[in-house]
Amino acid sequence: MNKFMKIAKQNAEKGITNNEGGPFGAIIIDKLGNIISNGNNKVFKEKDPTAHAEIVAIREACKKLNSYDLSEYILYTSCEPCPMCLSAIIWSNIKTVYYGCTKKDADKIGFRDDMIYEYLKGNNKELITLKEMDREECLKTFKKYQNENGIIY
């Protein structure tokens, strides 16, 4: 077994043993193989639905590195990232992710990622109601940011 995936798996098992959350673990390393951060699902412990293993590892890495840019780092996770984690990975600029179990494996044990993937495809629209409101007023804040940062819109 890959040594980094083994650590991600151990992180998942630690989380289960400590009743911190679901069976998910992650690790972020640099290109030399140095461990930057570890994460396991802490949804139960933190009472936070966003405390997935990948998010926990990303938050720890960003804090440790004092940066939101993880483009020079690699993530190993015990399961294919859910849509939220995938988005966080993309926003943090991580370019390489290795995963163990698939999203179909997660579905078989009761995790609902598929309904979100379906929503993103334009299906399952009853999942949530999104309504635009007060756009013109909110755009003023965007324009202020644009002006202060020299962004051409």
Secondary structure, DSSP 8 states (H G I E B T S, - for coil): --HHHHHHHHHHHHHHHTT-SSS-EEEEEETTS-EEEEEE--HHHHT-TT--HHHHHHHHHHHHHT-S--TTEEEEEEE---HHHHHHHHHTT--EEEEEE-HHHHHHTT--HHHHHHHHTT--GGG-------HHHHHHHHHHHHHHHT---
